[in-house]
Amino acid sequence: MGEAHYLEHEVHGWAARDSSGVLSPFKFSRRATGPRDVTFQILYCGICHSDLHQIRNEWQTSKYPMVPGHELVGIVTEVGPEVRQHKVGDHVGVGCMVGSCQNCDSCEKGAEQYCEHVTWTYNDIDHDGKPTYGGFSALMVCDERFVLQIPKSLPLDAAALLLCAGITVYSPLRYFGINEAGKSLGVVGLGGLGHMAVKFGKAFGMNVTVISTSPSKEEEARLILNADNFLVSKNDQQMKKAVKTLDYIIDTVSAKHELEPLLSLLKVNGKLVLVGGPEEPLQLNPFAILFGRKTVAGSTIGGIKETQDMLDFCGVHNLISTIETIPFEYVNKAMDRLAKSDVKYRFVIDVANTL
């Protein structure tokens, strides 16, 4: 075990200073390594679409300066004397959360993401009263309860995205029982979330259908991700032919879209789970779910134990995200490309080699 570090850590990172969202070099301090803290060098950090929303204050909750990034992975350099789950040299990661109350119903059920006092990895206030800063930086200090072990069989760069994109789809698939071999799963949208849903569905032994507005994505869905079927949602003939053929659907789309055509694809007792966050409300005709006893549900990220279970599952099945690795100097261009959905399927910053 390493000894606690009693001096604050001076850290280099990149931050947005205002709602323009432009990121530039930024120096700040992280707390000294406490008794239950794990400190690790950040090697890679993913870029999530929520990072784009946050740096540009599109959710009207942003505080500046802001160091974004909640898909950070690296190698442990120091642990506090009371740490038992991690040691120096471990491959670890931190996702969207760095703290919660630990006492509420959600925390006791391992669903810390729904705690009313959850502490987010950035753009939040930590237990010491200081701002939280994310993974667009060289070093992280975090309570060991929110530090995850990354299987050493997984490459760290491609494993980073599992901490948000991966768990966002894995959690509802597991929770709602959408993991039965031989059952049929529809995946709406083929982006960062959607491509991981396809990979998990195939790993569970399910028959996977990708549902997209873009006919051009059929080749990659079938040949690269091994999807069994592909539906163009704007093709009425294809959609009518597929009515009542799916047991489950996971909807990853964050733009406004119609739910009733998707619900028509479900069999009796089918489930539609929303994990995307459209800015405008979606409309739903009750009769679309009354006739067929269908379920419409929602989910966001996952608890710590659930996330660790997912990482272990990915280690066994060699599941990783499909990424484009970039240097820090490219991060503002990457944000502009992300706004145009010009990435397959996620950007990852090579922190250690380019900061």
C-alpha positions in Angstrom: 0.0 0.0 0.0 1.2 3.5 -0.8 1.1 6.2 1.8 -1.3 9.1 1.9 -0.1 12.3 0.1 -0.5 15.2 2.4 0.1 18.0 -0.1 -2.4 19.1 -2.8 -1.7 17.8 -6.3 -0.9 20.5 -8.9 -2.6 19.3 -12.1 -2.5 20.3 -15.8 -5.7 20.0 -17.8 -7.9 21.7 -20.4 -10.9 23.8 -19.5 -13.7 25.8 -20.9 -13.9 29.3 -19.5 -17.3 30.4 -20.8 -20.3 29.2 -22.9 -18.3 29.4 -26.1 -17.1 26.0 -25.1 -13.6 26.7 -26.3 -11.1 24.5 -24.4 -7.6 25.6 -23.5 -4.8 24.7 -21.1 -5.6 25.2 -17.4 -3.8 24.6 -14.1 -5.6 23.6 -11.0 -5.2 21.7 -7.7 -6.7 18.4 -6.6 -7.0 17.5 -2.9 -4.2 15.6 -1.1 -4.7 11.8 -1.2 -6.9 11.1 1.8 -7.2 7.9 3.8 -9.7 6.3 1.4 -8.6 8.0 -1.8 -7.0 6.5 -4.9 -4.8 8.7 -7.0 -4.1 7.7 -10.6 -2.4 9.1 -13.6 -5.0 9.6 -16.4 -3.8 8.0 -19.6 -7.0 8.4 -21.7 -10.3 10.2 -21.4 -13.4 9.7 -23.6 -15.5 12.6 -25.0 -19.2 12.2 -24.4 -21.9 14.2 -26.1 -22.9 15.5 -22.6 -19.4 17.1 -22.4 -20.4 19.1 -25.4 -23.7 20.2 -23.8 -21.9 21.1 -20.6 -19.0 23.2 -22.0 -21.5 25.2 -24.1 -24.0 25.6 -21.2 -26.8 24.0 -23.3 -28.4 22.6 -20.1 -28.1 26.0 -18.3 -26.3 24.5 -15.4 -22.6 25.1 -16.3 -20.0 26.6 -13.9 -16.7 27.9 -15.2 -13.9 27.2 -15.5 -14.9 23.7 -16.4 -12.7 20.7 -16.9 -14.9 18.1 -18.6 -14.5 14.4 -19.0 -16.2 11.5 -17.2 -14.7 8.5 -19.0 -11.2 8.5 -17.5 -8.8 5.6 -17.2 -5.2 5.2 -16.0 -2.8 3.6 -13.6 -2.8 4.0 -9.8 0.1 6.0 -8.5 -0.9 6.3 -4.8 -3.5 5.1 -2.3 -4.6 6.1 1.1 -3.8 3.9 4.1 -7.4 2.7 4.4 -7.8 1.7 0.8 -8.4 -2.0 0.3 -9.8 -2.5 -3.2 -6.9 -0.9 -5.2 -3.2 -0.8 -5.2 -0.4 1.0 -7.0 0.0 -0.2 -10.6 -3.7 -1.2 -11.0 -5.6 -0.2 -14.2 -8.5 1.8 -13.0 -11.2 4.2 -14.2 -13.8 6.7 -13.0 -17.1 7.3 -14.7 -19.8 9.9 -14.2 -19.8 9.9 -10.4 -17.2 10.5 -7.6 -19.5 10.5 -4.6 -23.0 9.9 -3.2 -24.6 10.0 0.3 -24.2 6.2 0.8 -27.3 6.1 3.0 -30.4 6.6 0.9 -32.6 3.9 -0.7 -30.9 4.3 -4.1 -27.4 4.0 -2.6 -28.3 1.0 -0.5 -29.6 -0.7 -3.6 -26.4 -0.1 -5.6 -28.0 2.6 -7.7 -25.9 5.6 -6.7 -26.6 7.3 -9.9 -30.2 8.1 -8.6 -29.0 9.4 -5.2 -30.3 12.9 -4.6 -26.9 13.9 -3.3 -24.8 12.3 -6.0 -21.5 14.1 -6.8 -20.8 14.3 -10.5 -17.2 13.9 -11.8 -17.2 17.5 -13.0 -19.3 20.7 -12.9 -20.3 19.8 -9.4 -19.2 20.6 -5.8 -17.2 17.9 -3.9 -17.5 17.0 -0.3 -14.7 19.4 0.6 -16.7 22.3 -0.9 -14.4 22.7 -4.0 -15.4 22.3 -7.6 -15.1 18.9 -9.2 -12.9 18.7 -12.3 -13.0 15.9 -14.8 -10.8 13.7 -16.9 -9.5 16.3 -19.4 -6.5 16.4 -17.1 -3.3 14.6 -16.0 -4.3 13.2 -12.6 -7.4 12.1 -10.6 -8.0 11.7 -6.9 -11.2 9.8 -6.0 -12.8 8.0 -3.1 -12.0 4.3 -3.7 -15.8 3.4 -3.6 -16.1 5.2 -7.0 -12.9 3.9 -8.6 -13.4 0.9 -10.9 -11.0 -1.9 -11.8 -10.3 -2.2 -15.6 -9.5 -5.8 -16.6 -5.9 -5.8 -17.8 -7.0 -7.8 -20.8 -8.7 -4.7 -22.2 -6.8 -1.8 -23.9 -7.2 1.2 -21.7 -8.0 3.6 -24.6 -10.9 1.6 -25.9 -12.1 0.7 -22.4 -12.6 4.3 -21.4 -15.9 4.6 -23.2 -17.3 1.7 -21.3 -17.6 4.0 -18.2 -20.4 6.0 -19.7 -21.5 4.7 -23.2 -21.0 1.1 -22.1 -22.8 1.2 -18.8 -25.6 3.4 -20.2 -26.8 0.5 -22.3 -25.6 -2.4 -20.2 -27.5 -1.3 -17.1 -31.0 -1.4 -18.7 -30.2 -4.5 -20.7 -29.5 -6.3 -17.4 -32.1 -4.7 -15.2 -35.0 -5.3 -17.6 -33.9 -8.8 -18.4 -32.9 -7.9 -22.0 -30.2 -10.5 -22.1 -31.9 -13.8 -23.0 -30.1 -15.8 -25.7 -32.4 -16.3 -28.7 -34.6 -13.3 -28.0 -34.8 -10.4 -30.5 -33.4 -6.9 -29.7 -33.9 -3.8 -31.7 -31.3 -1.0 -31.3 -32.4 2.5 -32.4 -29.5 4.7 -33.5 -26.0 3.6 -34.3 -23.7 6.0 -32.4 -21.6 5.7 -29.3 -24.4 4.1 -27.3 -26.0 2.2 -30.1 -22.9 0.4 -31.3 -22.2 -0.8 -27.7 -25.8 -2.0 -27.4 -25.3 -4.1 -30.5 -22.1 -5.6 -29.1 -23.7 -6.5 -25.8 -26.8 -7.9 -27.5 -24.6 -10.2 -29.6 -22.5 -11.2 -26.6 -25.8 -12.2 -24.8 -26.6 -14.4 -27.8 -29.6 -12.3 -29.0 -30.8 -11.7 -32.5 -30.0 -8.0 -33.1 -31.8 -5.6 -35.4 -30.4 -2.1 -36.0 -33.0 0.6 -36.6 -31.7 3.8 -38.2 -32.7 6.7 -40.4 -29.5 6.3 -42.4 -29.5 3.5 -45.1 -25.7 4.1 -45.4 -25.2 2.5 -42.0 -26.4 -0.9 -43.0 -23.0 -2.1 -44.2 -21.2 -1.3 -41.0 -24.1 -2.6 -38.9 -24.0 -6.0 -40.6 -20.4 -6.5 -41.5 -18.5 -4.7 -38.7 -20.9 -5.1 -35.8 -22.5 -8.4 -37.0 -26.0 -7.2 -36.6 -28.5 -9.8 -37.8 -31.0 -7.3 -39.4 -31.2 -3.7 -40.4 -34.3 -1.5 -40.7 -34.5 2.0 -42.2 -37.0 3.7 -39.9 -38.1 6.0 -42.8 -38.9 3.1 -45.0 -42.6 2.3 -44.4 -42.5 -1.0 -46.2 -39.6 -2.3 -44.1 -41.2 -1.1 -40.9 -44.6 -2.7 -41.7 -43.0 -6.0 -42.6 -41.2 -5.9 -39.2 -44.4 -5.3 -37.1 -44.5 -7.5 -33.9 -41.1 -9.1 -34.6 -39.0 -7.8 -31.7 -39.1 -8.8 -28.0 -37.2 -5.7 -26.9 -36.0 -2.3 -28.1 -33.3 0.0 -26.7 -33.7 3.6 -28.0 -30.4 5.6 -27.9 -31.6 8.5 -30.0 -31.2 12.0 -28.5 -33.2 13.9 -31.2 -37.0 14.2 -31.3 -38.6 11.2 -33.0 -41.8 9.2 -33.0 -42.2 6.3 -30.6 -45.3 4.7 -32.0 -43.6 3.2 -35.1 -41.1 1.6 -32.8 -43.7 0.3 -30.4 -45.4 -1.3 -33.4 -42.3 -3.5 -33.8 -42.7 -5.0 -30.4 -44.4 -8.3 -29.7 -47.0 -8.7 -26.9 -45.3 -7.9 -23.5 -42.4 -6.2 -25.4 -40.3 -3.6 -23.7 -39.0 -0.2 -25.1 -36.2 1.4 -23.0 -35.2 5.0 -23.6 -31.6 5.9 -22.9 -31.3 9.0 -25.2 -32.2 12.4 -24.0 -34.1 14.5 -26.6 -34.3 18.2 -25.8 -38.0 18.2 -26.7 -40.6 16.0 -25.0 -41.6 12.9 -26.9 -45.3 12.1 -27.5 -46.9 8.8 -26.7 -50.4 7.5 -27.6 -51.5 5.3 -24.7 -53.2 2.9 -27.1 -49.8 2.1 -28.6 -48.9 0.4 -25.3 -52.4 -0.7 -24.0 -52.9 -3.1 -26.9 -50.0 -5.5 -26.4 -49.3 -4.8 -22.7 -46.1 -3.1 -23.7 -43.6 -1.3 -21.4 -41.9 2.0 -22.0 -39.1 2.6 -19.5 -36.0 4.8 -19.1 -32.5 4.4 -17.6 -29.3 6.4 -17.1 -25.8 5.1 -16.5 -25.5 2.5 -13.7 -24.4 2.0 -10.2 -20.8 1.2 -9.2 -21.3 -2.6 -8.6 -23.2 -2.8 -11.9 -20.5 -0.9 -13.7 -17.8 -3.2 -12.3 -19.9 -6.2 -13.4 -20.0 -4.8 -16.9 -16.3 -4.2 -17.0 -15.7 -7.8 -15.9 -18.1 -9.0 -18.5 -16.3 -7.0 -21.2 -13.0 -8.5 -20.0 -14.3 -12.0 -20.5 -15.9 -11.3 -23.8 -13.2 -8.9 -25.1 -15.8 -6.1 -25.7 -14.5 -2.6 -26.2 -15.7 0.6 -27.8 -14.9 1.5 -31.4 -12.9 4.8 -31.1 -10.9 7.5 -32.8 -7.9 8.5 -30.6 -6.9 12.2 -30.7 -4.3 14.5 -29.1 -5.4 17.4 -26.8 -4.6 19.9 -29.5 -7.4 18.5 -31.6 -10.0 18.6 -28.9 -11.9 21.7 -30.1 -12.1 20.3 -33.6 -13.3 17.1 -32.2 -16.1 18.9 -30.3 -17.2 20.6 -33.6 -17.2 17.2 -35.3 -19.1 15.6 -32.5 -21.8 18.3 -32.8 -22.2 17.1 -36.4 -22.1 13.4 -35.4 -18.9 13.1 -37.5 -17.2 10.3 -35.5 -17.3 6.4 -35.4 -18.2 6.0 -32.7 -16.4 8.0 -30.0 -13.4 10.2 -29.5 -10.8 9.4 -26.9 -8.1 11.8 -25.9 -4.6 10.4 -25.5 -4.0 12.4 -22.3 -0.6 11.0 -21.2 1.2 11.5 -24.5 -0.3 14.9 -25.6 -1.0 16.9 -22.4 
